[in-house]
Amino acid sequence: MGLSSEWRKLPLSSAELCINTTLRCGQSFRWRKINDEWHCVLRGRLVSLKQDPTHLHYKVTWPKTPISFSPATAKPPPRSDNEEDDTAALLRSYFSLSLSVSDLYKQWAASDANFRRRAPAFTGIRILNQDAWEALVAFICSSNNNISRISQMVLKLCLHYGPYIASIEGEPFHDFPGPEALSGDGVEAHLRQLGFGYRAKYIADTARIVSRERPADWLRQLRNPEVPPLGGEHEDGKKVKLEGGEEPTYRAAHEALVGLTGVGPKVSDCVCLMGLGWWQSVPVDTHVWQIAQRDYSFGKGGKTKTMTKAMYDAVGEYFMKIWGPYAGWAQCVLFTANLKSFSEQAKGKKTEEETVIKAEVVEEGGVDGDGEKKAVVKVEVKETKTVTTKSKKRKTLTTTVDEEIVKVEETEGVVAVEEVSSTRRQSKRIKARS
């Protein structure tokens, strides 16, 4: 465990930010909940969050050795009470707290009866201002996937390629790996072994392109100049311009991302919205297409599973027109309301469905021939679902989706992980009552 701060707090109502919804609605896939506290590594530090109706509480754990693998995370921890800890500013940037989401909800409700009907059960959802590279890789993983499996893949990327930061109750937390770490010759084959399937090639190819064939600040060039990147202003206070000298635009950013391996219109829009600050961007996936057909009469009255490029563009443009410059924020509210995992919340009840992503040290001690400390870590993903049927019978399903055993080697505060074995099992427990 590194250097930890005391709990601190920011004045913030749950109507302005609900972390229990925002952190698990398919934006970021690295937040893990342990004992009613949320934990994630941001900019080289482990951030822990909890919330009451009037404040957001946060605590920081710094690594024993400052991480310097990437300029984005090369910030040493404060060594005295007099040295400034910028975590409060980082959180304001990450959650875009300069915006009043309550005011935005009022605007969207005034222009859209469907939003007005569904939003009251989903207050406090904010778009996360994430690192563009992390958003790009995470949403490449989202292709034909669900939130649980995407979270599992992102966790594996961090464990195997990201620098170790700290542990919470035996669970190791790593920062997200940079493009250089994922551009090696053996990365694609290794990711296939870890269960990434065809996405392994997409990630490895994109990492090579971004790290070797694009300028170092290429993703920053695509960013909305009106929205500073996570944790700070634009470099030197200057607006970044594209290579040709023109100002970046949402459309230019969208098209540039589509040129990458494994990036289609939906992934590109996700990165534009959550990684580049283009808040008018509306990613259209199967959920949003269902919403468009069911609630906004798209598809000429009939349910059409296949969505053409023209339909994709039409849906996005329609929502931009009714929701305005923050259309992507409004889309996220309705997207969340459409997820099965939030179905009880949509009915005004407390949802009981939960996905737990866990990396647990199950064996410690001993060194190898090189004198390196070793531990065995179990990576486990569990889904617990509560379903209420019309006959008022209660069914509880507990499923272990995937379990992987990995070996962790720790040397001077940096952890490298290699796969030892993996297993897959499934269990089911059903309870019924009248």
N, C-alpha and C positions, 0 to 999 in steps of 0.2 A: 504494500500500500504506500502511495506517495504522500505528499504534503496535502492535507485537507483543510478546508476552511470551515468556519462555523456556518450554520444556516443563516441566510440573509433573505430579505423579502423585497418585492416590488409591489406597490399598490396597483391592483388590477382586479377588476370584477370578473366573475365567471361568465357574465354576458359578453365581455370583451375577449376572453380566451377560456375555452374549456379544453384542458390538456388531455383529458380522458377520451375525448372525441378527436381532436386535432391530430394527436400523435399516433392514432391507429386507424385512420381513414384512408390509407393508401398513398400518402405523400412521402413520408420518410419511412424507411424500413429498418432503422437501426435502434430505435428506442425500445428498451426492455423494462418491464414493470416488475419490481421486486419489493415485496412488503409495502404495497401502496405508494411506492415512489418510482418515478420514471428516471431512467439512466441512459445516457448516450455520450459518446465522445464528440466534442465540437472543438475544432481548432486546437488540438493537442492537449485537451484537458477533459476529464470525465465530469460531466454536468449531471447533477441529481435534482429533480424537481418534485414538488408536491404543491397542493393548492387548497386554499379555503375560499369561502365566498368573496373575500375582499382582497386577497393577496396571492401572488405567486411566490413561493418559497424556493430558494435555490442554494445548492452547496457545490463546491468545486473540489475535485481531487486532481492534483498535478502528478505527472510521472516523476519517479526518482531522478531520472536523467532526462533533460530537455530533449524533445524530439526535433530532429532537424532534417528529416527525409524530404520535406517539401516546404517551400516558402510559406505556404498557407498555414502550417502548423508549427513553424519554428519559433514559437514564443516561449521563453523560459518562464517558470512560475515565479510569482512574487516571493521574495525571501524575507520580507519584513512587513510589519503593519503599515509602514510609511510608503511602501512601494505599491503603486496602483494595480489593482486587479480589474481588468476590463470586462469581466464576465457579465456584469449588469448591462453594459453597452452592447455586448455580443448578443444577449438575449433579446434586447430591444430590436436589434437588427434582424435576428433570426425569426422573430414573431411579427416583425413589421409593426411595432407598437405605436408608431407615429400616426397610423390610420385608426379611425374609430369604426370598428366593424359593426357596432350597433347602428350608427348612422347609415352605413351601407345597407344593412338589412332593411331599414325603413325605406330607402330608395328603391330597392329591388321589389319589396312588397307592394309599393305604390304602383309599379309598372307591370307587375306579373301576379295574377291571381293564384297561379299554381305555387309560386314561391311563397306567397302570403299564407297559403294553407299548410304547407309542409315545414316551413322554417321554424315555427315556435318550439318544436321538439329538438331542434338542432342549433341552438344559439352558441355563440363563442367559437365558431370554426374559422380559422385563419389560414391563409396560404403561407407556408414556410419559405423563408428566403434562404434556400440551400446552396451549397457549393455546386457549381454547374457540372463539374466532372463527376461528382458522386451521383447527381440526378441523372446524368446521361447514362452511366453504367447501370444504375438501379432500374431505370425504365427500359433499357435493353433487356434486362432480366424479366420484365413484366410481360413480354410477348407470350400470349396464350398461357397465362399463369394467374395465380391468385395471390392475395396478400400474404398468406401464411408461407407459401413456397418462395415467394420473392424475398421475404424476410430471412428465410433460411439460407438462400443463396448469398444474400448480402453479408450475412453473418460469416459464412464460409470465406468469402473474399477477404473480410477483415482479419479473420483468424489466420489465414494462410499467407496473406500478403501485406497486411497493415501492421504498423508498429504497436506493440503492447503499451498500454497507458496505466491501467490499474485494475483491481478486482473488487467486486462487491459480493460479499458472502460466498466466496469461492468461484464466482463467475468472472472470467477474464473479459476485459473490454479493450478493444483495439481501435485505432483510428482507421479511417478509410484509406486504402492504398491509392497512390497517385498513378498517372498513366504510365510512368516509367516502370513501376513495379509490375504492371500487368502486360508489358510489351515484350517480355523475354520469349525465346524460341520454344520453351517447353510449356508455356502457360496454357495454350489451347488444349493440349493433351491432358494436362493436369486437371483443368476445369471439367473436361469430359468425365474424368475419373470421379470427380466430386458430384456428378449428376446434373451438370448444366446443359447437357445435350447440345443441340445446334447453336445455342446462345454462346457457347464457349468460343466459337470462331468469331462471332460478332464482337465479343468483348476484346479478344486478343487483337483482331484486326483494327478495331477502333482505337485501342490503346496505342498501337504502332503508328497509326495515322496522326493522332493528336500529339504524340511525343516526338515524332521524327519528321513528319511532313507538314506540320502546321507551325506558325510562329508560337513562341512560348506563351504569349498572351492572347491566343486566338479566341478562346472561349470568352475572355473578357471583352474582346472587340465586338462580340455578338450581343453584348448585354444592353438592356435598356439604359440609356445614359441618365435617366431620371431616377433610377433606383440603384443606390450604391450596393456593391456586393456585400456578402456576409461579413460583418465585423469591421467595416470601414468605408471610407470614401473612395472614389476613383483615384488612381495613382496621381500624385502631385496636384490633386484638385482639378485635373483636366478631364474633359470628356474624351472617352476613347473613340477613335474612328476606325473604320474598316481600312484594309490595305490600300484601297483606291482613294482614300481620303474622304469618302462620303460618310454621312451620319448613319449609324446602325438603325434599322427598322425591324419591326416584328416580322414582316414578310421575308426580309433578307436573312434574318437569323433562322427562321423556319426552314428556308430553302438550303441554307448552308449545312444545317444539321441533317437534313434528309440525304445529303450526299455521303454520309457515313454508313459503314456496313451495319446492317441490322436496324437502321433508323427509318421508320416510316412516318407518315403524317401524325399519327397519334403520339408516338414516342417523342417526336420533335416538339409537338405542342406541350407535352408534359415538361420537357426540359425548358422550353421557353417560359412557361408559367412558373415553375417551382425552382428553376436554377438560373434564369436570366432576367427575371423581373418584368417580363412582358405579361402583365396581369390581365390584358384583354383576351389572351389566348384561351381557347376552349378545347381541350382534348376530348375527342369523341371516340369512346370505346363502346363495348357492348352495352354497358349500363346506361351511358348517355344516349345511345341510339334507342334503347328501350324507352327512356324518358321522353325522347323526342317524338317517338311514334305514339306512345300511350297518352301523353299529356299535352302534346303540341301538334298532333295530327299530321306528322310527317309520314311519308310512305303512301300517300294517296288513299288513306283509310284502311289499307291492309298491312298486316305485319310482314315486313320484308327483312329476312335475316342478312342478306347480302347488301353491303353498303358500298356504293360506287364513290369514286373521288369527288364527283359532282355533288353527291348527297352529303359527303363529309364536309365539304366546303360550305354547302348551303346551311347545314345545321349550325356550324360554328358562326357563320355570318349572322344567322337569325338571332342566336343568343347574344352575340356582341351588340346587336341593334337594341334588344330589349333591356339588357343589363348594363350596357355602357362600358367605360374603360376598365372596370374591375369585373368583367364578365366571368373570368376564370375563377374568381372567388365565389361568385354565386353558383357557378356550376359545381364547385366542390361541395357546397351544402346539399344540393339535390342529389349528387352522386352518392354522398354518404347516406342520405335518407333512403336510397335505393338498394343499399347493401343488405344482404340477409343478416349479417352480424349485428345490424342496428335495427332489425325489424321490431323488436319489443320497444325500443326507444321511440320509434316512429309512432307507436300506439300510445305513447305517453307513459310507458312502463320502463323500469330499469332493465337494461339488457343484461343477460347473464352469459352471453356467448363470449368466449375469451380465447385468444391464441397466445400461448406462452412459448417464447423462444429462449432456450436456456443453454448456456455453456458452463458446465460445472466441473471443477477440479475434483476428480474422484480418487486420485492416488498421488501422493507426493513422496519426495525423498529419493536419495540416490543420485549418482552422477555417472556419466559415461566415461569412456577412455580419454576424452579431451577435457574432462573436468567440468562439463556443463551440467547445470542443475536441470532435472527433468520432472515433468508431471504428466499425468494422463488426464485429458479433458473430454468429457462426454457432451456432445452437442445434441440437444433434443428439442424437438418441436411437438407441442401438444395442442390439440384443439378440444375444448370442452364446449359442447353445444346444448342449450336447453330449448326444447321445442314444445309449444303448447298446442294441442290438437283441438278440433272442434268439440270432441267428446270430453274435454277437460282432462284427458289423460296426460300425464307428465312423463316425458321420455328424456333421459340423459344419456348422451353418447360421449364416451371418452376415447379418443383415438391418438395413438402415438404415430405421428406421420413419418418421422424419420429419426434414426439415431445413428450417430457417427462417433467413432472413437478416434481421437487424434492425439498425437504426441506433441507436447510443448517443450521447447528447449529455451531456457532463459539465461542470457548472458548480459550482464551490465544493463539490466532493465529493458532489453529488447527481446521480444519473444518471436521465435520462428516456429511454424507449425507444419508437421507433415502427417499425412494420413497413415493410420495403422490398420484400421479395419472399419467396415461399415455394415450395419445390419438394418433390416426393415421388419417391423412387426406391427401388429394391429390388435387392439383389445377393444371390447365393447361391454358396456355396463348399461342395462336398461332397468329403469324403475317406472312403474305405472301405478296410478291411483285414480280412483273415480272422482 
